[in-house]
Amino acid sequence: MKDWLRSGLVYGGILYIFTIMLLPLMSGEKLSFFKIIMGIPLWIITGIALGYIFKRKKPVKKSRKKKQPTAQK
């Protein structure tokens, strides 16, 4: 499995648990079966998309080479 895909699925899983399970429980809402089932594909797709976006947005490392003085004639 590719790194970006695995990290996207983990990220989507964490967000799924947080938004579908924990937040409603903390606010006193009951968990609905429909919401739990419909959240799974939604957060899988969202996690994969975020993993892909994060893969493409890696910062470019700039090398810090010292400039050598140019010889004057």
N, CA, C and O of each residue as an XYZ file, in Angstrom:
292
protein
N       0.848     -1.180      0.000
C       0.000      0.000      0.000
C       0.891      1.240      0.000
O       1.902      1.295      0.701
N       0.511      2.201     -0.772
C       1.296      3.428     -0.867
C       1.154      4.243      0.410
O       0.128      4.193      1.088
N       2.207      4.997      0.722
C       2.223      5.776      1.966
C       1.103      6.804      2.020
O       0.456      6.952      3.057
N       0.861      7.516      0.924
C      -0.169      8.552      0.935
C      -1.558      7.944      1.101
O      -2.433      8.548      1.722
N      -1.763      6.746      0.547
C      -3.055      6.088      0.683
C      -3.283      5.622      2.114
O      -4.368      5.792      2.668
N      -2.251      5.034      2.703
C      -2.365      4.567      4.083
C      -2.586      5.738      5.034
O      -3.449      5.672      5.910
N      -1.818      6.803      4.868
C      -1.984      7.949      5.758
C      -3.343      8.614      5.547
O      -3.942      9.106      6.503
N      -3.833      8.634      4.317
C      -5.156      9.190      4.051
C      -6.255      8.375      4.701
O      -7.207      8.939      5.242
N      -6.137      7.043      4.655
C      -7.138      6.193      5.294
C      -7.105      6.327      6.813
O      -8.151      6.323      7.462
N      -5.910      6.446      7.376
C      -5.802      6.649      8.826
C      -6.410      7.989      9.207
O      -7.158      8.084     10.181
N      -6.093      9.021      8.443
C      -6.634     10.346      8.712
C      -8.160     10.341      8.591
O      -8.850     10.916      9.432
N      -8.682      9.697      7.554
C     -10.126      9.595      7.387
C     -10.777      8.814      8.516
O     -11.869      9.170      8.960
N     -10.121      7.748      8.991
C     -10.650      6.965     10.103
C     -10.712      7.766     11.389
O     -11.688      7.686     12.135
N      -9.668      8.535     11.646
C      -9.651      9.373     12.846
C     -10.757     10.425     12.781
O     -11.466     10.651     13.762
N     -10.897     11.059     11.633
C     -11.952     12.059     11.473
C     -13.345     11.432     11.573
O     -14.261     12.039     12.129
N     -13.506     10.225     11.041
C     -14.791      9.524     11.134
C     -15.162      9.281     12.587
O     -16.276      9.591     13.011
N     -14.231      8.729     13.347
C     -14.509      8.438     14.757
C     -14.821      9.725     15.516
O     -15.739      9.765     16.336
N     -14.063     10.758     15.241
C     -14.255     12.018     15.954
C     -15.583     12.673     15.605
O     -16.331     13.072     16.497
N     -15.887     12.787     14.300
C     -17.078     13.539     13.899
C     -18.371     12.742     13.985
O     -19.423     13.308     14.279
N     -18.310     11.443     13.734
C     -19.534     10.649     13.722
C     -19.840     10.068     15.103
O     -21.007      9.936     15.471
N     -18.818      9.723     15.859
C     -19.040      9.052     17.139
C     -18.851      9.979     18.347
O     -19.757     10.122     19.167
N     -17.686     10.600     18.454
C     -17.354     11.328     19.680
C     -18.122     12.642     19.851
O     -18.672     12.899     20.923
N     -18.164     13.457     18.829
C     -18.851     14.750     18.956
C     -20.342     14.598     19.285
O     -20.832     15.295     20.173
N     -21.077     13.714     18.602
C     -22.486     13.546     18.999
C     -22.643     12.996     20.412
O     -23.564     13.397     21.124
N     -21.775     12.096     20.830
C     -21.872     11.560     22.184
C     -21.585     12.627     23.231
O     -22.231     12.658     24.279
N     -20.622     13.500     22.957
C     -20.293     14.560     23.907
C     -21.408     15.598     23.998
O     -21.601     16.204     25.052
N     -22.143     15.809     22.910
C     -23.229     16.792     22.942
C     -24.554     16.180     23.384
O     -25.560     16.884     23.473
N     -24.566     14.887     23.661
C     -25.761     14.249     24.184
C     -26.708     13.703     23.132
O     -27.819     13.291     23.464
N     -26.297     13.688     21.873
C     -27.146     13.157     20.805
C     -27.063     11.637     20.793
O     -26.090     11.047     21.261
N     -28.098     11.022     20.249
C     -28.068      9.576     20.048
C     -27.413      9.290     18.701
O     -27.550     10.067     17.756
N     -26.709      8.180     18.625
C     -26.096      7.780     17.364
C     -27.148      7.141     16.476
O     -27.880      6.254     16.915
N     -27.227      7.583     15.240
C     -28.181      6.976     14.312
C     -27.448      5.986     13.411
O     -26.312      6.222     12.999
N     -28.110      4.889     13.118
C     -27.531      3.851     12.276
C     -27.236      4.406     10.884
O     -26.195      4.102     10.302
N     -28.146      5.216     10.350
C     -27.969      5.795      9.019
C     -26.721      6.665      8.961
O     -25.950      6.586      8.005
N     -26.522      7.487      9.969
C     -25.374      8.384     10.010
C     -24.061      7.596     10.093
O     -23.074      7.952      9.449
N     -24.060      6.540     10.880
C     -22.854      5.716     11.027
C     -22.509      5.031      9.710
O     -21.346      5.017      9.307
N     -23.506      4.463      9.034
C     -23.262      3.755      7.777
C     -22.880      4.720      6.660
O     -21.970      4.427      5.885
N     -23.548      5.850      6.561
C     -23.257      6.806      5.485
C     -21.936      7.534      5.709
O     -21.346      8.046      4.757
N     -21.467      7.586      6.946
C     -20.207      8.256      7.230
C     -18.998      7.466      6.772
O     -17.953      8.050      6.488
N     -19.118      6.151      6.693
C     -17.975      5.315      6.320
C     -17.472      5.632      4.913
O     -16.297      5.968      4.768
N     -18.307      5.542      3.861
C     -17.772      5.868      2.528
C     -17.367      7.336      2.385
O     -16.410      7.665      1.685
N     -18.112      8.208      3.061
C     -17.778      9.631      2.995
C     -16.369      9.893      3.516
O     -15.590     10.589      2.864
N     -16.032      9.344      4.683
C     -14.731      9.606      5.276
C     -13.620      8.799      4.620
O     -12.459      9.205      4.681
N     -13.937      7.666      3.992
C     -12.921      6.941      3.212
C     -12.503      7.793      2.012
O     -11.314      7.975      1.752
N     -13.487      8.306      1.292
C     -13.198      9.141      0.119
C     -12.479     10.416      0.534
O     -11.510     10.821     -0.108
N     -12.947     11.048      1.604
C     -12.306     12.272      2.084
C     -10.875     12.013      2.532
O      -9.981     12.802      2.227
N     -10.648     10.925      3.246
C      -9.299     10.594      3.703
C      -8.353     10.323      2.548
O      -7.210     10.782      2.558
N      -8.822      9.578      1.546
C      -7.981      9.299      0.376
C      -7.657     10.603     -0.359
O      -6.520     10.813     -0.782
N      -8.648     11.467     -0.507
C      -8.410     12.749     -1.180
C      -7.402     13.599     -0.406
O      -6.511     14.202     -1.004
N      -7.541     13.647      0.920
C      -6.596     14.429      1.726
C      -5.194     13.838      1.667
O      -4.214     14.579      1.589
N      -5.087     12.517      1.705
C      -3.785     11.872      1.590
C      -3.117     12.201      0.266
O      -1.910     12.442      0.220
N      -3.894     12.212     -0.811
C      -3.354     12.539     -2.127
C      -2.935     14.006     -2.208
O      -1.888     14.329     -2.770
N      -3.755     14.888     -1.645
C      -3.423     16.319     -1.657
C      -2.158     16.574     -0.837
O      -1.280     17.323     -1.266
N      -2.064     15.954      0.337
C      -0.877     16.138      1.170
C       0.361     15.583      0.476
O       1.452     16.130      0.635
N       0.209     14.506     -0.291
C       1.341     13.934     -1.031
C       1.848     14.928     -2.077
O       3.055     15.083     -2.262
N       0.928     15.591     -2.750
C       1.303     16.521     -3.811
C       1.848     17.832     -3.277
O       2.548     18.538     -4.003
N       1.553     18.182     -2.034
C       1.952     19.472     -1.475
C       3.196     19.376     -0.610
O       3.381     20.204      0.281
N       4.060     18.386     -0.846
C       5.278     18.281     -0.054
C       6.157     19.496     -0.319
O       6.320     19.912     -1.466
N       6.717     20.059      0.731
C       7.566     21.233      0.520
C       8.846     20.855     -0.218
O       9.409     19.778     -0.019
N       9.275     21.745     -1.049
C      10.503     21.535     -1.796
C      11.668     21.984     -0.927
O      11.702     23.115     -0.443
N      12.606     21.090     -0.740
C      13.766     21.441      0.079
C      14.742     22.249     -0.762
O      15.149     21.836     -1.848
N      15.097     23.387     -0.243
C      16.065     24.231     -0.935
C      17.438     23.961     -0.351
O      17.624     23.937      0.865
N      18.376     23.761     -1.227
C      19.729     23.522     -0.731
C      20.383     24.865     -0.409
O      20.207     25.854     -1.121
N      21.116     24.865      0.649
C      21.792     26.102      1.068
C      23.270     25.999      0.729
O      24.109     25.737      1.591
N      23.559     26.206     -0.507
C      24.952     26.193     -0.931
C      25.507     27.596     -0.779
O      24.861     28.586     -1.120
N      26.702     27.650     -0.267
C      27.347     28.953     -0.133
C      27.812     29.408     -1.502
O      28.369     28.641     -2.288
N      27.568     30.664     -1.756
C      28.034     31.211     -3.026
C      29.534     31.399     -2.960
O      30.076     31.972     -2.014
N      30.173     30.906     -3.974
C      31.618     31.090     -4.027
C      31.893     32.441     -4.673
O      31.259     32.823     -5.656
N      32.848     33.148     -4.097
C      33.166     34.453     -4.683
C      33.661     34.298     -6.119
O      34.451     33.412     -6.444
N      33.172     35.184     -6.946
C      33.582     35.131     -8.352
C      34.932     35.828     -8.499
O      35.214     36.834     -7.848
N      35.733     35.275     -9.353
C      37.076     35.852     -9.575
C      36.940     37.090    -10.470
O      36.334     37.055    -11.541
N      37.518     38.157     -9.993
C      37.466     39.398    -10.775
C      38.705     39.485    -11.629
O      39.791     39.091    -11.203
N      38.550     39.996    -12.827
C      39.673     40.106    -13.750
C      40.282     41.468    -13.696
O      41.246     41.742    -14.411
